[in-house]
């Protein structure tokens, strides 16, 4: 993506951390950059820039566990991208469904630990045949680096309701962290003239990012 954007005249400066922003001026790596409009998209870094604003907004973090599985059979194929019932309880867009409340009550009864850890599964297969599977959700400003074996067992057990996990081997495990606001699908804030914070898209970033970016640049830049 950066290579493509460079063909459109975008300049990238990787690695220098932005340590200060004021109206029209950005300080990064000891160098000052001038700008008419500044967008602050710092993910789950709430402490470096405008920390008092993030505290007022009420941002938190979501830690999620994911894994990659390799089929024993090199010709193994699942076909379409997969998800299952617990996903209906995770995404707010499903709240328009009239029968959702009854379904959520059933989840709390039949899958209490899955609900506790925010587990729902999305499964995608790559060209090499491996499956990416996730995820769980733990909320809070403090994120520990450790992966929970108990959460992984819950995920694999639920995966086994749609795929035979005896045919699969876990080859990679990792955790991710993203910014989250419990009441808003994303957060927009203007801490200074010509400066706009855009963050908190949660797990919908790949879906929302380009449309959100277009809308915000049009709004701020005209």
N, C-alpha and C positions, 0 to 999 in steps of 0.2 A: 504493500500500500504506500509506504513512503516513497518508493521509487516512482510509482505512478503519479503521486502528487507533485513530485519534483518536476515532472514534465509539464505541469500546469503552473510552474513558477513558485512553488512553495519551498521555502528554505527550512531545513531541519538543523537543530543544534542538540545533539544527544549528549547525555551525561552531566553537563553542568546543572546543579540543582538551583531552582529559582528560590531565593531566600527572602526576597522583598518585592512587593508590588505596590505602587502608588499610581495615581491617575497619570497615565501617559508614560510611565517608566517602570521597567522590569529589571531587577538586579539578579544576574545568574552567573555564578562562577567568577564573581568580581567584575563582570562586564555589564554595562548598562545598555538596555535596548529601549528604544522609543516606540510607542505604539498609540494609535488613536483609540483602539478598542482592545481589551484584554479579556480572554476567557480563561478561567481557572477550573481545570478538570483534573483534580489530583487524586481521584479514586478514594481510598480509605485513609489518606493522610489528612488528618484533621488538625494536626499540631503545628505544622510549619507556617502556613499562610492563613491569616484571619481565624486563629483558633477560637477567639471569643464568639465569632459569628457561628461557627459550627456548634459550639456549646449551646447557644441560644436556639438554634434550629432544631437540635435534638437528634443529631445523627448517631448511628451506632454501626457496628460491623457485623457481618455474617461470615462465619467460617463454614466451609463446606468440604466434605471428603469425597474424593473421586478415585476411580481406578481404571486400569486398562487390562482387558482380558484377551488371551490368545486362544483360539480354538485348537483342539488337538488335530482336527481334520483341516488341512489347508483349503479344502473346497467348501467349508462351512459358510453358509450365507443366511442372514436373517431377513433379507429383503429390505422392507421400509424401516425408517426410523421408528423406534418403539417407545411407548410410554404406557403407564398402567393407571389403575383407579386412584391411587394416592395423589397423583398429579392434579386431579380435580380439586383437591383440598388445598393445594399450594398456591395456585395462581388466582389473583383477585378477579380476573375476567370471568371466571366460572361462577361467581356469586349471583349472576343473573338467573341461574338455573333454579327453578322452583323447588326441586326435590333435593337440592344440595344439602340442606340442613340435616335431613334424614340420613344422607350418605355419610356426612361428617360424624354424626352420632354413632353410626356403625363402625367407622374407622376407629373412633375412640374406644369402642368396646372390643373390636377384634384385633386392632393393631396399636395398642396404647404406647408401646415403646417407639414405634415408628413415628407416631404423632409427636411424642415428646421431643424427638431429635430432628423433626422436620424432614423426614425421609420421604422422598418420592423419586422414581427412577425414570431417566431418559437414557436410551441406548442407541448409539450410532456405530455403524461399522465403517472402517476405513478401507482403502484400496488394498492394504496388506492383509486384510481379513480380521485384524484386531478390533475389539469393541471398546469404546469409551463409555463408561457407566457412572452415573452420579444421580443424585447426591444427597447429602444430609445438610442440616442447617443449625448452627449454634450461634446465638446472638449475644453480643456484649462488646464493650470497647476493648477489653483485654482478650487477646487471641493467643493461646498457647501453641507451641510448634508440634505437639504430639498428635498422632493419629490414634483413634480409638478402635481397638479390635472388636469390641462389642458392637459398635455402630456398623463396622464392616460386615460382621456376621448378619446383622439385621438386613443390610442392603442385599447381601448375597442370598439370604433366605427368601426375600421378596422377589429377587430376580428369578429364583428357581420356580416361581409360580407361572412364569411365562417362557423361560428358557431352561433347558437342562444344564445346570451348572457343572455337572460331572464331565461335560464335554469341553469345559473351559478352564483355563489356568490364569490366575492373577499374576501379571508380570510387572505392573507398576502401580504405585499408590502415591497420592499427593493430596494436599489441601490447598484451597484457594480462599481468598478473602475479598469481599467487596463492601462498598458503602451501602447503607440501608437506612431508610426512614420508614417507620411503621405506618404512617398515615398518608404518605405521598408517593406516587409512582416515580417521581424524580424531584430534585430540589433545585430551585433557581433563586439566587440571591445577588443583590447588587451592593457590595460593601463599600464601593467608592465610585465616583463618576467615571464612566467608561470602563468599569471593571465588573464582570459578571461571573459568578460561580455557577457551574453546571455539574451536578453530581447526583449520586444516589439512585441510579437507574436499576440497581440491584442485579438480579439474574436476567433481566431483560435487555441488557446493554447491546448485545449483537442485533436484537430486533429493533430497538428504538434509536440507536445512536445516530444514524445518518439523517433520519427525519428530524430528530431533536436538534442536531447540529445545524441543519438548514434553517429551521424555524428560529433558533436563537441568533444566528448570524444576521438573518434578515431583520429581526426585531431590533438588535443593537446597532447594526451597521447601516441599516436602511437599504 
